[in-house]
């Protein structure tokens, strides 16, 4: 998954304004207690991060992998 597609999906799920804040502020245990941004910066693939997001919140089926 490309990072642009990841960001688009995040915006669909959380809304354009809240998505950036959520990615920067919410830590996920599945990402070793890191935020989405921290995990991506550490080299975790966008696909793996997206799957963690999907498991942590209710993501519409059409957006899941």
GROMACS elastic network, one bead per residue, 0.5 to 0.9 nm:
[ bonds ]
;  ai    aj funct       b0    kb
    1     4     6  0.83474   500
    1     5     6  0.65667   500
    1     6     6  0.67692   500
    1    45     6  0.79701   500
    1    46     6  0.59911   500
    1    47     6  0.53214   500
    1    50     6  0.88942   500
    2     5     6  0.53194   500
    2     6     6  0.63261   500
    2     7     6  0.88079   500
    2    45     6  0.89618   500
    2    46     6  0.67821   500
    2    47     6  0.80366   500
    3     7     6  0.61543   500
    3     8     6  0.85282   500
    3    45     6  0.87586   500
    3    46     6  0.60259   500
    3    47     6  0.87112   500
    4     7     6  0.51711   500
    4     8     6  0.61510   500
    4     9     6  0.86784   500
    5     9     6  0.61823   500
    5    10     6  0.85440   500
    5    46     6  0.88920   500
    6     9     6  0.52706   500
    6    10     6  0.62000   500
    6    11     6  0.87092   500
    6    46     6  0.63298   500
    6    47     6  0.76248   500
    6    49     6  0.87718   500
    6    50     6  0.68147   500
    7    11     6  0.61925   500
    7    12     6  0.86818   500
    7    19     6  0.80890   500
    7    20     6  0.85958   500
    8    11     6  0.51425   500
    8    12     6  0.63253   500
    8    13     6  0.88099   500
    8    16     6  0.85976   500
    9    13     6  0.62560   500
    9    14     6  0.86169   500
    9    50     6  0.86823   500
    9    63     6  0.67732   500
   10    13     6  0.52088   500
   10    14     6  0.60291   500
   10    15     6  0.75598   500
   10    16     6  0.80546   500
   10    19     6  0.57894   500
   10    20     6  0.83514   500
   10    23     6  0.84068   500
   10    50     6  0.83540   500
   10    53     6  0.87374   500
   11    14     6  0.52935   500
   11    17     6  0.76659   500
   11    18     6  0.76647   500
   11    19     6  0.52477   500
   11    20     6  0.80101   500
   12    15     6  0.55405   500
   12    16     6  0.70908   500
   12    19     6  0.83741   500
   12    63     6  0.87765   500
   13    16     6  0.86904   500
   13    19     6  0.77508   500
   13    58     6  0.85794   500
   13    59     6  0.64932   500
   13    60     6  0.77978   500
   13    63     6  0.85828   500
   14    17     6  0.79181   500
   14    18     6  0.57507   500
   14    19     6  0.50599   500
   14    20     6  0.88543   500
   14    22     6  0.79142   500
   15    18     6  0.55020   500
   15    19     6  0.58047   500
   16    19     6  0.56284   500
   16    20     6  0.74595   500
   17    20     6  0.63419   500
   17    21     6  0.73077   500
   18    21     6  0.52165   500
   18    22     6  0.60074   500
   18    23     6  0.85577   500
   19    22     6  0.50996   500
   19    23     6  0.60846   500
   19    24     6  0.85942   500
   20    23     6  0.51895   500
   20    24     6  0.62597   500
   20    25     6  0.86342   500
   21    24     6  0.51498   500
   21    25     6  0.59406   500
   21    26     6  0.81412   500
   22    25     6  0.52432   500
   22    26     6  0.54616   500
   22    27     6  0.88640   500
   22    35     6  0.83520   500
   22    36     6  0.81361   500
   23    26     6  0.62172   500
   23    27     6  0.83431   500
   23    35     6  0.61047   500
   23    37     6  0.56900   500
   23    38     6  0.86508   500
   24    27     6  0.83302   500
   24    35     6  0.59281   500
   24    36     6  0.65365   500
   24    37     6  0.56799   500
   24    38     6  0.77299   500
   25    35     6  0.62716   500
   25    36     6  0.83037   500
   25    37     6  0.86897   500
   26    34     6  0.79442   500
   26    35     6  0.54436   500
   26    36     6  0.74793   500
   27    30     6  0.88434   500
   27    31     6  0.76173   500
   27    32     6  0.83574   500
   27    33     6  0.52346   500
   27    36     6  0.71807   500
   28    31     6  0.53048   500
   28    32     6  0.67947   500
   28    33     6  0.50707   500
   28    34     6  0.58870   500
   28    35     6  0.61983   500
   28    36     6  0.77390   500
   28    52     6  0.76229   500
   28    53     6  0.79778   500
   28    56     6  0.76016   500
   29    32     6  0.50640   500
   29    34     6  0.72581   500
   29    52     6  0.89535   500
   30    33     6  0.69140   500
   30    34     6  0.83826   500
   30    49     6  0.88383   500
   30    52     6  0.62556   500
   30    53     6  0.89713   500
   30    56     6  0.87052   500
   31    34     6  0.53976   500
   31    35     6  0.73126   500
   31    36     6  0.77968   500
   31    38     6  0.89873   500
   31    39     6  0.65281   500
   31    44     6  0.86521   500
   31    49     6  0.73789   500
   31    52     6  0.71969   500
   32    35     6  0.88312   500
   32    39     6  0.85049   500
   34    37     6  0.79097   500
   34    38     6  0.56710   500
   34    39     6  0.58956   500
   35    38     6  0.50681   500
   35    39     6  0.61133   500
   35    40     6  0.85609   500
   36    39     6  0.52116   500
   36    40     6  0.62038   500
   36    41     6  0.85714   500
   36    49     6  0.66499   500
   36    50     6  0.86471   500
   36    53     6  0.82230   500
   37    40     6  0.51685   500
   37    41     6  0.60434   500
   37    42     6  0.85145   500
   38    41     6  0.50375   500
   38    42     6  0.60793   500
   38    43     6  0.87749   500
   38    44     6  0.89057   500
   39    42     6  0.50259   500
   39    43     6  0.65276   500
   39    44     6  0.54459   500
   39    45     6  0.82312   500
   39    46     6  0.88301   500
   39    49     6  0.72296   500
   40    43     6  0.52250   500
   40    44     6  0.50792   500
   40    45     6  0.64985   500
   40    46     6  0.66175   500
   40    49     6  0.73909   500
   41    44     6  0.73647   500
   43    46     6  0.87302   500
   44    47     6  0.83810   500
   44    48     6  0.67078   500
   44    49     6  0.67874   500
   45    48     6  0.52585   500
   45    49     6  0.63091   500
   45    50     6  0.85490   500
   46    49     6  0.50568   500
   46    50     6  0.59213   500
   46    51     6  0.85466   500
   47    50     6  0.50541   500
   47    51     6  0.62428   500
   47    52     6  0.87304   500
   47    65     6  0.80682   500
   48    51     6  0.51765   500
   48    52     6  0.64052   500
   48    53     6  0.87871   500
   49    52     6  0.50582   500
   49    53     6  0.62670   500
   49    54     6  0.86734   500
   50    54     6  0.61496   500
   50    55     6  0.86760   500
   50    64     6  0.80631   500
   50    65     6  0.81666   500
   51    54     6  0.50047   500
   51    55     6  0.62938   500
   51    56     6  0.86998   500
   51    64     6  0.73807   500
   51    65     6  0.70247   500
   52    55     6  0.51987   500
   52    56     6  0.62581   500
   52    57     6  0.88590   500
   53    56     6  0.51210   500
   53    57     6  0.62548   500
   53    58     6  0.87309   500
   53    59     6  0.80366   500
   54    57     6  0.55972   500
   54    58     6  0.64760   500
   54    59     6  0.53821   500
   54    60     6  0.86048   500
   54    63     6  0.87085   500
   54    64     6  0.65916   500
   54    65     6  0.86714   500
   55    58     6  0.73532   500
   55    59     6  0.80065   500
   56    59     6  0.86818   500
   58    61     6  0.88411   500
   59    62     6  0.83259   500
   59    63     6  0.67110   500
   59    64     6  0.66883   500
   60    63     6  0.56281   500
   60    64     6  0.67522   500
   61    64     6  0.52910   500
   61    65     6  0.83675   500
   62    65     6  0.82268   500
